[in-house]
């Protein structure tokens, strides 16, 4: 099925449909882990990817301790998240390429995916540094790490192709959800290719 808003993406898309936005990010994480055969996910401090225990850390619960491997200690945003799950999440500072490089060097053999909001709409409208986004794409590809853009809020806002077009960076997976929710009753999680025609 080809959807008109998705067709404006700079790449060919295949979509998986979910009922709620939270299912798109959870589906992307499960897809990435299954594809990579590795358990850990890197997210950015303050970024929100839904209220599920795979990613609901370090958004509003306070600052975690900064570690030598570039990560920030994961702080769950809700009671009821089992402490054992914190071992599967690597929290990184926003727009900090040095920390990202250290995280990859320390965890590449167990790091399945990197998830990020290319434009941080959950805190207003804070764009990622363009060079950082491009380097995250390059380093992820070199190390067999799946890049996920959470465009639940950013798709179709900055431009027709969302953060992908704005930065000319193509993720491996992209969640769209609410960005298309006005048009479609279900929420797509898109699987994209890496080729970029910008």
DRENNU-55513 format. One line per field, with one value per residue (C-alpha): residue in one letter; x, y, z; chain; residue number from 0. Coordinates in steps of 0.1 Angstrom, whole numbers, plus 5000, padded with zeros to 4 digits. Example, Ala and Ser with C-alpha at 12.3 -4.5 7.8 and 13.67 -1.06 7.14 Angstrom:
residu: A; S
u: 5123; 5137
v: 4955; 4989
w: 5078; 5071
chaine: A; A
num: 0; 1
END
This chain:
residu: X; X; X; X; X; X; X; X; X; X; X; X; X; X; X; X; X; X; X; X; X; X; X; X; X; X; X; X; X; X; X; X; X; X; X; X; X; X; X; X; X; X; X; X; X; X; X; X; X; X; X; X; X; X; X; X; X; X; X; X; X; X; X; X; X; X; X; X; X; X; X; X; X; X; X; X; X; X; X; X; X; X; X; X; X; X; X; X; X; X; X; X; X; X; X; X; X; X; X; X; X; X; X; X; X; X; X; X; X; X; X; X; X; X; X; X; X; X; X; X; X; X; X; X; X; X; X; X; X; X; X; X; X; X; X; X; X; X; X; X; X; X; X; X; X; X; X; X; X; X; X; X; X; X; X; X; X; X; X; X; X; X; X; X; X; X; X; X; X; X; X; X; X; X; X; X; X; X; X; X; X; X; X; X; X; X; X; X; X; X; X; X; X; X; X; X; X; X
u: 5000; 5014; 5002; 5003; 5020; 5046; 5052; 5068; 5097; 5129; 5131; 5110; 5089; 5072; 5048; 5037; 5004; 4997; 4968; 4986; 5018; 5034; 5032; 5052; 5083; 5079; 5075; 5106; 5127; 5115; 5122; 5157; 5166; 5153; 5172; 5204; 5204; 5215; 5197; 5207; 5191; 5207; 5183; 5190; 5184; 5151; 5137; 5103; 5094; 5063; 5052; 5067; 5095; 5119; 5125; 5107; 5138; 5155; 5128; 5113; 5126; 5157; 5193; 5213; 5250; 5274; 5296; 5331; 5317; 5297; 5263; 5241; 5228; 5192; 5165; 5130; 5102; 5077; 5074; 5068; 5096; 5117; 5153; 5167; 5155; 5179; 5207; 5192; 5191; 5220; 5211; 5233; 5235; 5218; 5240; 5272; 5291; 5320; 5297; 5281; 5315; 5325; 5292; 5296; 5332; 5322; 5289; 5290; 5287; 5255; 5240; 5211; 5198; 5200; 5166; 5163; 5139; 5157; 5139; 5132; 5096; 5088; 5108; 5095; 5113; 5151; 5168; 5197; 5230; 5231; 5267; 5259; 5229; 5251; 5278; 5254; 5241; 5277; 5289; 5258; 5261; 5298; 5291; 5259; 5237; 5201; 5192; 5156; 5141; 5111; 5092; 5059; 5059; 5084; 5072; 5056; 5063; 5098; 5092; 5072; 5099; 5103; 5136; 5149; 5146; 5156; 5189; 5193; 5198; 5180; 5173; 5168; 5134; 5111; 5081; 5054; 5022; 5006; 5021; 4996; 4970; 4947; 4947; 4946; 4931; 4961; 4997; 5025; 5060; 5080; 5109; 5132; 5162; 5195; 5197; 5193; 5183; 5188
v: 5000; 5034; 5063; 5098; 5115; 5087; 5091; 5125; 5108; 5109; 5071; 5041; 5030; 4999; 5005; 4984; 4997; 5000; 5013; 5038; 5059; 5040; 5008; 5023; 5030; 4996; 4979; 4997; 4986; 4949; 4949; 4964; 4939; 4910; 4922; 4930; 4900; 4924; 4936; 4972; 5005; 5039; 5069; 5105; 5121; 5140; 5124; 5108; 5077; 5065; 5052; 5017; 5002; 4998; 5035; 5055; 5067; 5101; 5123; 5139; 5118; 5139; 5138; 5106; 5103; 5107; 5077; 5073; 5053; 5083; 5071; 5087; 5064; 5054; 5068; 5053; 5078; 5057; 5033; 4998; 4995; 4965; 4976; 4947; 4965; 4995; 4972; 4973; 5011; 5033; 5070; 5096; 5134; 5153; 5167; 5151; 5133; 5125; 5106; 5087; 5076; 5064; 5045; 5027; 5018; 5004; 4987; 4979; 4942; 4945; 4977; 4969; 5004; 5041; 5059; 5097; 5125; 5143; 5175; 5175; 5186; 5172; 5201; 5227; 5227; 5220; 5208; 5183; 5195; 5186; 5173; 5152; 5136; 5128; 5113; 5092; 5078; 5071; 5056; 5035; 5021; 5013; 4994; 4975; 4995; 5003; 5040; 5048; 5083; 5089; 5113; 5109; 5147; 5159; 5142; 5167; 5197; 5209; 5199; 5173; 5146; 5154; 5152; 5128; 5154; 5183; 5167; 5146; 5116; 5083; 5061; 5024; 5027; 5056; 5060; 5084; 5078; 5111; 5130; 5111; 5104; 5132; 5115; 5078; 5060; 5037; 5047; 5036; 5025; 5028; 5007; 5027; 5022; 5042; 5057; 5094; 5116; 5151
w: 5000; 4991; 5013; 4998; 5028; 5031; 4993; 5000; 5018; 4998; 4999; 4991; 5022; 5034; 5063; 5092; 5107; 5144; 5164; 5187; 5184; 5213; 5193; 5164; 5186; 5204; 5170; 5157; 5187; 5184; 5147; 5152; 5179; 5158; 5128; 5145; 5169; 5197; 5228; 5236; 5224; 5226; 5232; 5239; 5273; 5273; 5241; 5245; 5225; 5242; 5276; 5274; 5294; 5265; 5262; 5290; 5307; 5313; 5299; 5330; 5359; 5365; 5354; 5356; 5364; 5335; 5329; 5313; 5284; 5273; 5287; 5313; 5340; 5330; 5353; 5347; 5342; 5360; 5389; 5378; 5352; 5363; 5372; 5351; 5319; 5326; 5314; 5279; 5275; 5268; 5275; 5257; 5259; 5231; 5203; 5218; 5191; 5213; 5237; 5209; 5196; 5230; 5234; 5201; 5208; 5242; 5232; 5195; 5199; 5219; 5205; 5181; 5174; 5180; 5183; 5181; 5174; 5146; 5156; 5194; 5194; 5228; 5243; 5219; 5186; 5191; 5159; 5161; 5149; 5112; 5113; 5144; 5126; 5096; 5118; 5137; 5104; 5092; 5125; 5128; 5093; 5097; 5129; 5119; 5142; 5131; 5130; 5140; 5135; 5157; 5136; 5154; 5158; 5132; 5101; 5077; 5100; 5089; 5053; 5034; 5040; 5077; 5094; 5068; 5040; 5063; 5072; 5041; 5063; 5058; 5088; 5086; 5104; 5109; 5131; 5118; 5138; 5149; 5120; 5097; 5123; 5110; 5076; 5086; 5116; 5120; 5128; 5104; 5114; 5081; 5070; 5048; 5026; 5031; 4996; 4996; 4967; 4982
chaine: A; A; A; A; A; A; A; A; A; A; A; A; A; A; A; A; A; A; A; A; A; A; A; A; A; A; A; A; A; A; A; A; A; A; A; A; A; A; A; A; A; A; A; A; A; A; A; A; A; A; A; A; A; A; A; A; A; A; A; A; A; A; A; A; A; A; A; A; A; A; A; A; A; A; A; A; A; A; A; A; A; A; A; A; A; A; A; A; A; A; A; A; A; A; A; A; A; A; A; A; A; A; A; A; A; A; A; A; A; A; A; A; A; A; A; A; A; A; A; A; A; A; A; A; A; A; A; A; A; A; A; A; A; A; A; A; A; A; A; A; A; A; A; A; A; A; A; A; A; A; A; A; A; A; A; A; A; A; A; A; A; A; A; A; A; A; A; A; A; A; A; A; A; A; A; A; A; A; A; A; A; A; A; A; A; A; A; A; A; A; A; A; A; A; A; A; A; A
num: 0; 1; 2; 3; 4; 5; 6; 7; 8; 9; 10; 11; 12; 13; 14; 15; 16; 17; 18; 19; 20; 21; 22; 23; 24; 25; 26; 27; 28; 29; 30; 31; 32; 33; 34; 35; 36; 37; 38; 39; 40; 41; 42; 43; 44; 45; 46; 47; 48; 49; 50; 51; 52; 53; 54; 55; 56; 57; 58; 59; 60; 61; 62; 63; 64; 65; 66; 67; 68; 69; 70; 71; 72; 73; 74; 75; 76; 77; 78; 79; 80; 81; 82; 83; 84; 85; 86; 87; 88; 89; 90; 91; 92; 93; 94; 95; 96; 97; 98; 99; 100; 101; 102; 103; 104; 105; 106; 107; 108; 109; 110; 111; 112; 113; 114; 115; 116; 117; 118; 119; 120; 121; 122; 123; 124; 125; 126; 127; 128; 129; 130; 131; 132; 133; 134; 135; 136; 137; 138; 139; 140; 141; 142; 143; 144; 145; 146; 147; 148; 149; 150; 151; 152; 153; 154; 155; 156; 157; 158; 159; 160; 161; 162; 163; 164; 165; 166; 167; 168; 169; 170; 171; 172; 173; 174; 175; 176; 177; 178; 179; 180; 181; 182; 183; 184; 185; 186; 187; 188; 189; 190; 191; 192; 193; 194; 195; 196; 197
END
